[in-house]
Amino acid sequence: MKEDSQSNKVYSELRKKILSNQLVPGTRLKEDVWATKTEVSRVSVREALNRLLGEALLEVGEKGGYYVKSMTAADIREIREIRELLELGALRLAFNHVTESDIAELDRICDDFSAMVKNGYFSGACEADVKFHETLINLSRNAKLKQLYELSNIPLFHLKLGRSLTHMDDYELTDKEHREILKALKTKSLKKAEDFLVKHLTRGETASLELE
């Protein structure tokens, strides 16, 4: 495998884990460890880490080393604001041309999320959550909007991952809210879909701030 392909492989893997909070803020990412895990060279890992650093998903520690970037209350608020703008825009663009196959895909994602939570696989649930929101963006059929969303590197609010079982309530509410958004799409109620999405993102912000 070429060096750039190896670097992209590591980048994609780490980005997915950061955005779904499988790699939580403050986690150190070591070149040798990830070179072994992903079976690529340390040079490829370093390139991937520098790329993530440039996208502000990582930060350099006081004594060096790469760490998953921690979020302040201001960061969390701004993330919610930009997600709201982009995802509401995607909903409005998508609304008149959502197909039955689009609805079926969202249904599958919701079912995957429910199954992951039921079986205690919370990192998998986080990935399904990412997939749900990325799919909403994709339904806009707008490549520029999708690019903006991806470049924003918007993390989720599942900062409770790996902590006590008190996060079960959060996952159950997330499941319910996803299905409310989907139901509104099915019934062609744009206003309800928008209201449920805003409610969902605002609750995510509040839940995150409560952990500060």
BASE-650190 format. One line per 5 residues: their letters; for each residue x, y, z of C-alpha. Coordinates in steps of 0.5 Angstrom, whole numbers, plus 500, padded with zeros to 3 digits. Layout:
N
A) X/Y/Z  ...
//
This chain:
212
MKEDS) 500/500/500  503/507/498  505/512/504  499/517/502  494/511/502
QSNKV) 497/508/509  496/515/512  489/516/509  487/509/512  490/512/519
YSELR) 487/519/518  480/516/517  480/511/523  482/516/528  477/521/525
KKILS) 472/516/526  474/515/533  475/522/535  468/524/532  464/518/536
NQLVP) 468/520/542  471/513/542  477/517/543  475/522/548  478/529/550
GTRLK) 485/528/553  487/522/550  494/521/548  495/518/541  502/515/540
EDVWA) 505/514/533  508/507/535  502/505/538  497/507/532  503/504/527
TKTEV) 502/497/530  494/498/531  493/500/524  499/496/521  502/502/517
SRVSV) 509/506/518  510/511/523  511/516/518  504/515/515  501/515/523
REALN) 505/522/524  502/525/517  495/523/519  496/526/526  499/532/523
RLLGE) 493/533/519  488/532/525  492/537/528  491/542/523  483/541/523
ALLEV) 483/542/530  481/535/532  488/534/536  492/539/540  500/538/542
GEKGG) 501/537/549  505/542/554  511/537/553  510/535/546  505/529/544
YYVKS) 499/529/540  492/529/544  485/529/543  483/536/544  478/538/550
MTAAD) 472/542/549  470/548/553  463/551/554  464/556/548  467/550/544
IREIR) 461/546/545  456/552/544  459/554/537  459/547/535  451/546/537
EIREL) 450/553/533  454/551/527  451/544/527  444/547/527  445/552/521
LELGA) 448/546/517  443/541/519  437/545/518  439/547/511  440/540/509
LRLAF) 433/538/512  430/544/508  434/542/501  432/535/502  425/535/504
NHVTE) 422/536/497  426/530/494  427/525/500  425/518/497  423/511/500
SDIAE) 430/509/500  432/515/504  427/513/509  429/506/509  436/508/510
LDRIC) 435/512/516  430/507/519  436/502/518  440/507/522  435/508/528
DDFSA) 435/500/528  442/499/529  443/505/534  437/501/538  440/495/538
MVKNG) 447/497/540  444/501/546  440/495/548  447/490/547  451/495/551
YFSGA) 455/497/545  456/504/546  461/506/542  457/503/536  451/507/538
CEADV) 456/513/537  458/511/530  450/510/528  449/517/531  454/520/527
KFHET) 451/516/521  444/519/522  447/526/522  451/525/516  446/522/512
LINLS) 441/528/513  447/532/510  447/527/504  440/528/503  441/535/501
RNAKL) 444/533/495  449/539/496  456/537/495  458/544/498  454/543/504
KQLYE) 457/536/505  464/539/504  463/544/509  460/539/514  466/535/513
LSNIP) 471/540/514  468/543/520  469/536/523  463/536/528  464/532/534
LFHLK) 458/529/538  456/530/545  457/523/547  462/525/553  459/521/558
LGRSL) 462/515/554  466/510/558  463/513/564  457/510/569  451/507/567
THMDD) 447/514/568  449/515/560  443/510/559  438/516/559  442/520/554
YELTD) 442/514/549  435/513/550  433/520/549  437/520/543  434/514/540
KEHRE) 427/517/541  429/524/538  432/521/532  426/517/531  421/523/532
ILKAL) 426/527/526  425/521/522  417/521/523  416/528/521  420/526/514
KTKSL) 415/521/513  409/525/514  412/531/510  412/536/516  418/540/515
KKAED) 416/544/521  416/538/526  423/536/523  426/542/524  423/543/531
FLVKH) 425/536/533  432/537/530  433/543/534  431/540/540  435/534/539
LTRGE) 442/539/538  440/543/544  439/538/549  446/535/547  449/541/548
TASLE) 446/542/555  448/535/557  455/536/555  455/542/559  453/539/565
LE) 459/535/565  464/541/565
//
